């Protein structure tokens, strides 16, 4: 006669299962966020392969980020209705298939289209992964799970160029996409056996399709105008039309979100002050972060004439710092509050960006000039990206963590679009004599934007309560308000 398991044994088994689910979900986020930056280091190689311009190839990055941002929130709603495990596995399978298409792309246009499709499935992975993780942890430990999940996304974005360089140097740029296929296959195998299915019994219908189009169209138009402005001229009718249409469609999107039966963006979440401010900071910091990543890799290859691998290795100290401090930074924010940690991250980022602009010249001095700035940048990223992920949802009830995380990830991806666009616009097409000065301009711009990401958290509270008849989307814990 077998002895029934004791309570401690059951608790230990539940803890092991939770950690496995956390590892699987975090790996899923790592893979899809890796693809937001893994292309950066191969940018010049792909450009030569397809004989295309930087402005045109920027859409290989922006197509992924735009569609990713637009689909994140609808993906969460689909998962609530049809099952989080099912949508997570479908996302991984589709992501693998579209990655294969990217790796086999015969031209730049095909690659851009495949990247957009790849992003659709990537978006299915992010909100479902956090929704699968959270029920496995008790309420007291959920902030640690969210911090780990966010740290993996931050580490992926930071490590992307290094991993991309290794694949490009020793295989081909096509393997930066093809490598996803076996990784996703292994994850699907274990996910089918490990994950538990869950859904929201009250979920029905699909998110407003017009809202989905608008949330992608507004940043796409803005990105087009910013990228094309320097080459076409800022007074060009197409550039002006891009800015005007983006400005005109933004209030249409807000109105649609307020009136649609199943809006893409739940505006009630933004009545929570912490959620509102952290997402504004996320947008600003992501703009600086993604623009800087691309800027540095291209500088090393074009101005210091480093090979793809050497450029990536030269950039490695920053990502290494990120991986070392991302998780401790999340724990520190849980102890002292998110605001001082994010402010320290913004200051470190701005100092590192300024160091690039002040010290780096056309003569390669990696140890003396590049390394110190890279370390400061890495500290800034590690103190910021994972902490923003946790701080954004900290003031929401657990039932809304998935939606809140999707909104925050959307703001990060929209920042990626803006960052790449700003880099292309500020850099322009300088001649050999003025190229270094052009990169200095981009570093100063990204220093200012990164610092603004910290400053926005200091916006004073204009009112203590909501007007009559208006309630916040979720109660904000007293400790969260104090931070």
N, C-alpha and C positions, 0 to 999 in steps of 0.2 A: 504494500500500500504506500503510494507516494505521499510525501509530506508537502502540504501546500506552501507556496512561497511566503516568506515573512514580509511584513510591511517594509522593512529596510531594503530587502531584496527587490521588491516591486519599485520602490523609489529609485534605487540605483539603476534598474533597468529603464525606467522612464527617463532618468537623467541622460543615460547613454543614448537612448533613442532621440531625445531632444537635441543633443549635440550632433548626432549624425544628420538630422534634418537641417540644423543650422549650417553645418559644413556643406551640405548639398545645395541649399538655397543660396548661401554666400558664394559658392563656386559659380552658380548660374549668373548671379549679378556680376561677378568678376569677369566672366567671359563676355557678356554683352557690353559692359562698360569698357573693357579692353579695346573693343572695336571702335570706340569713339576717338582713340588716340593712336592705335597701333599703325594706322596708315601714315601718320605724320612723317616718320623717318624715311619712308619709301616714297614720299611726295615727289622728290626730284627724279627718282628712278622711274616711277610710273609716268611722269610727265615726259621724260625722254622716250620711254617705251611707246607711248601713244602720240608723241610729237604734238603736244597740246600746251596751252598756256596755264600759268598759275591760277588766273581768275576762273578759267573753265574747270580746272581740276579741283578748285575749292569746293565745287558742288559734290565731289565724291565724299567730302567730309560733311558738308551742310545737308545733303540729301538724307544721310543717315540721321543726323541730329534733329532735323525738322520733323521727319516722319516719326521718329522715336518719341519726340516731345508730344506730338499730336495724338499718338495712339496710347500713351501710358495710362491715361485716366479711363478711356473707353475699355482698355484691356482689363482693368480692375473690375469694371462693371460686368463685363462678359464672364470673368472668373467667378464673380459672386453668383451669377445665374446658372452657369453650366458646370461649375466645379473647378476649384483652384488647382487640384492635382491634374485634371484633364487638360486645362488650358496651359499649365506649366509645361507638361510633356509635349503638347502640340507646339508650343513656342520653341522649345529646344529642337524639335524635329524640323520645323520650318526654318529656324535659324541656321541649322546645319545645311539644309538644302540650298538656301539662298547664298550661304557662304561659298558653297561649291560653285554656284553660278558666278559669283564675284571672282573667284580664283581662275575661272575659265574665260573671263570676259575678253572678247576680241578687240574692243575699242573702248574709248572713254565713255561714250554715250551708254553703251551696254552696262558698263561698270556702275555708272551713276544710277541707272534704273534698278540694277540688282541690289545696290546698297539701300535704295529706298524700300525694296521688298524685304531685305534682311532686317531693316529697322522695325517693320511691322511685327515680325515674330520676336525680335528682341524685346519689344514693348510688352509682349505677353508674359515674359519671364519675370520682369521686375516686380510688379505689384503682387503677382501670385506667389513669388518666393517669400516675401515678407508675410503675406497672409497665411502661408503654410507654416512658417517658423513660429509666429507669435503664440498660437494656441498650445504649443508644446512647452511653453515656459510659464511659471507662475508670475503673477503681476509684479512681484518684487524684483524679478530677474529680467523682465522684458526690456528694460532700458539697456542692459548689457547686450542682449541679443540684437537690438536695433543698432547699437554702437558697433558691434562686430560686423554686422551686415553692411553698415555704411562705410566702415573702414576698408572692407574688401572692395567696394566700388571705388573708393578714393585711391587705393593702392593700384587697382587695375588701370585707372586713367593715367596715373603717374608712371607705371611700369611699361605702358603700351609701346612707347618709342624704343625702349631697350629690347623688348621681346621682338618687336618688328624688325629691328636692325639685325638681330641674330638670324632670323629666318631669311631676311633679304640677302644677307651676306653669304650664308652657307647653303641656301637653297634657291629661292626666287621670291620676288615680292608677292607672287601669287599664293605662296604658302602662308602669308599672314591671314589669308581667308580660309584656305584649305585645312589648316590645322584645327579649325573649329569642328570639323566633321567628326573625327574620332573622339574628341573630348565630349561633344554633345551625345554621341552614341553611348559612351560609358555612363554619362549622367542619366540618360533615359533608362538604361538597364537597371541602375540602382534605384532611381526614382520610382519606377513602376512597382518595386518591391517594398520600398521604405515608406513612402508618403501615404498619408491618410487623406481620403477625399473629404472635402467640406464645401458647402455652398450656403448662400444666404436664401432661406426659403421665401423671403419677401421680395427678392430681386425679380424684376420682370422687364421685358422690353430691352432695347438697346439704346445707348446714349444718342443724343441728338446728332444726326449725321451732318447737318449744316454747321453745328458747332465744331465738329471734328475738322471740317474743311477750313473754317475760319481760324482755328487755333494754329493751323499750319500756314495758312495764306498770309496772315499778318507778318510774322517774322520772315517768311520767304520774300515778300515784297520789300521789306526793309533791308534784308540781306542783299537782294539784287541791287537796290539803289546804292548801298554803301560800297559794294564790290565794283559796280560799273561806273561810279562817280568819277574816280580819278582818270580812267581811260576815255570815257565818253565826254566828260565835262559835267560839272555839277549843274549847269543850266540846260543840259540835254533834256528834251521832252520825256524820254523814257525814264530817266533818273528822277525827274520831278514827279512823274506819274507814280513811280514806285513809292516815294515818300507820301504823296497825297493819298493814294489808295490804302496804304498801311494805316495812316492816321484816321482815315474815314471808316475803315472796317473794324478798328479796335472798339469804338463804342457800340458798333453793331454786335460784336461778339459778346460784350458785357451785357447788353440788353437781351441777347439770345440766352445767355446763361441765367439771367434773372427770370425769364418767362417760359422757357422750354419745360416740358413735362419731365424730361430726363436730361438735364443739362450736362454738358461735358465738364464744365468747371462749377463746382459747388461753391457759390459766392459766400454762403453762410460761414464757411471755414475762415474766411478772411475777416470776419468780425472778431476773431481771436487775435489780439494784438501781437503776441509772440509769434504766432504762425505767419502773420502778415509781414512783420519785420524780417524774420529769418528768411522767408522766401525772396524778399527784395534783396537781402544780402547775398543769397545764393545766386541770383541772377547776375549781380554785379561781379562777384568773385569768379563765377564760372566764365564770364566774359574775359576777365584778365587771365585766368588760368589756361583756358584752351588757346587763346591767342598767343600767350607766352610760350606754350609748349611747341607750337608750330614755328614761331619766330626763332626760337633758339636752335632747333634742329636745322632749319634752313640756313641760319647764319653760319653754323659750324661747317656745313657742307659747301656753301658758296663763298664765304669770306675767308675762312681759315682752311678751306679745301680739304677738310677731313673726309675720309671714306664714310660710307653708311655706318659700318660697325664702329669705327673710331668716334664718330659723332655721337652714337648712342652710348658708348662707354664713357665718353666725356660728360654726358648728361646723367649718368647713373647715380652719382652721390645724392642728388635731390630725391629721386624716388626711394633710395635706400633709407634716407632720413624719414620719409613719409611712412614707410612700412614699420619703422621702429617706434614712431611716436603716435601713430594714428589711434591705436587702441588705448594706450595710456591717456591720450588727450580726451577721449570719450569718457573715460572713468573720472578724470579730473573735472570735466564739465559737470558730471553728475554730483561731484562733491562741492564745488565752489560756484556752480552756475555756468551757463553757456556763454554769457556776455563777456566776462573777462578773458576767457580762452579765445573767443573769436576776435576780440580786439587785439590780443597779443599776436594772433595769426595774421591779421591785416597789417599790423605794424612791421612784423618780420617780412611779410611779402613785399611791402613797399620798400623796405630797406634793401632787400635783395635785388629788386628790379632797378632801384637807383644805383646800386653797386655795378650792375651790368652797364648802365648808361654812362657812368662816370669812369669806370676802370677799363672796360674792354675796348680794344682798338683793333686795327687790321693785323697787328702782329700777334701771333698766338702766344699767350702766356697763361696756360690753363691753371697751373697750381696757384699762381699769384693773383690772378684776376677772376678767372671763371669759377674756380672751386669755392671760394668764400661766398660769392653771390648765390651759387647753386645750393649751398647748405642753408642759407637764410631763406631761400625760396622753398626748399623742402620742409623747413620748420613751419613756414607759413601755411603750406598746403596741409601738412599733417595736423595742425591745430584748427584747421578750418573745415575742410570738406566732410570728414566723418562726423564732426560735431554739429555741423549744419543739418545733416540727415537726422540725427537724434533730436536736436532742438526744435526742428520743424514740427515734429509730431508729439513732443513732450506735453504740450498743453492740450492735446486732444484725448478723448476717451479711447481705450484700446480698440473698440469697435471701428474707429475711424483711422487707425494707424495705417492701414493699407492704402486708403484713399489719400490721406495726408502725405504718405511717402511718395505716391505716384505724382501728386501735384508738385512736391519739392523736386523730384527727379525731372519733371517736365521743365521747371524753371532752370535747372542746371543745363539741360540740353538746349534750351533756347539761348542761354548764355553762351554755350559752345558755338552756336550759329553766329551770334553777334561778335564773339571774340575773333573767329576766323575772318569774318567780314571786315572788322575793324583793322585787323592786321594787314589784310590785302590792300585796304584803302590807304592806311597810313604809310605803309612801305612804298606803295606805288611801283613804278618801274625805274629805279634810279640807275644811273650810269656807274661804272666802276669807281670813279672818284668820290661819289656821294653815297655809296651803298652803306658804309658804316654809319654815317650820320643818319641815314634813314632808319637803320635798326635802332640807333639811340632814341629816335623819336618814338618808335613803337614801345621801347622799354619804359620811357617816361609816361606814356599814355597808360600802359598797363599798371604802372606803379600807382597812378592816380586813381584808376578804377578799383584796384584792390584795396586801397586805403578807404575809398568811399564805401566798400562793402562792410567795413568796420564802423564807419561813421554813421551809417544808416541805423545801426542798432541803438544809437544815442538819441534818436529822434524823441523829443519829449512827449509825454502823454498829454493830449490836448483836452481830453475829457475823462472823467472818472467812471462814468456809467453810460449805458446806451439810452437813447431816447425811448420814450414810452412806446410800448408795443414792439420793441426790437430787442431780441434776446440773443446772446452769443451762441455760436454753433455748438459750443461745448464748454463746460465749466473749466476755468483756468485755475489750477492749483495755486494756493497762496505762495508756495515756495517758487513756483515758476514765474509769478508776477514780480517777485522780489529780485529776480536775477537780472 
